[in-house]
Structures are given as structure tokens and as C-alpha cells.
């Protein structure tokens, strides 16, 4: 099956746990032609909202300048993991230092361990000292899953630098 067809199944069709359990398959975009990537970007722009973070993540991965204004409009209404995902997408499009602070503040106010775990990996993708420091703070979190995932996120961040 072609990458664009898989994109339709995973990003545009009704989401199911089976499709979503491993996170967005961003590698599909790397296997698309330029025309397919452009078509995918247009579809993502059509559906991006605060209801689903996958289009946000994908638009950031594609570094979609067309998404910039839409994402900035969504940012004030976003909370928790979605706020971090939008900040990261915008960071990938254009390195605005304020976005790092927005993501860090969202991670400091999050109480749900599962939301915090997802945020850890997004914070690691910023790849800046401030987010690395925040992840290091979470190594001693009271929830073992959070501290374990903080170690994993740090490992990914440091491996990426090498």
C-alpha cells in the first residue's frame, strides 16, 4: 500500500485504538512524493483542531508554514498535552523562544501522569537545555512511570544529539 493511502487510513479515517496505539506514523510523509505531501498537508490543514493532536503533530513534522497562523490561533485554547504539541509544531516551523516557555509551563501545571508522560517526549523534541532540564527534574517524580519515561525521553534526546 502506498504511503498516501496509509496516511488516509491513519490520519483521515475514523481513529481506532488499534490505529493509534503506537502514535502517529510520521515516517509515511518521508515516503510520499512532493505532490502527495502537499495533498496531505492540505487535508491536515482542513481537519486541524483542538480535538485531535495528530494533525498538529503532522503539520509540525512537515514544517507547514501554511499551518502557522491556524496553530497560533489554537494555542490559547489548548491545554496540557495539546498545548505542548502545538508549541512543538510551531517551534519546528519557526524557532520562537516563547514557545519553549509555553511548553514548559504546561508541563509544570499538568497533574495527570499519563499526560505528563506524553509531554516528556514532546519536550525532548525541542532539544534545548531548558526542556532537558525540565525532563531531568521529572527523573525523581513520585510516579514511577513518569520517572521511567523521563529517563527514556532523556536517552532519546541525548542520542539525537550524537
BELURDA-V193251 format. One record per pair of residues at least 4 apart in sequence whose C-alpha atoms are under 6 Angstrom apart, sorted by the first residue. I is the first residue (numbers start at 1). J is the second residue. If there is no record, write none. Layout:
i/j
I/J
I/J
This chain:
i/j
3/28
3/32
7/11
8/12
9/13
17/21
32/36
32/37
44/48
44/55
48/55
59/64
60/89
60/92
63/92
63/93
67/71
78/82
78/83
79/83
80/106
81/115
81/119
84/103
87/99
91/95
101/105
117/146
121/153
123/131
124/153
124/157
135/150
138/147
139/147
139/150
140/147
141/147
144/148
149/153
155/159
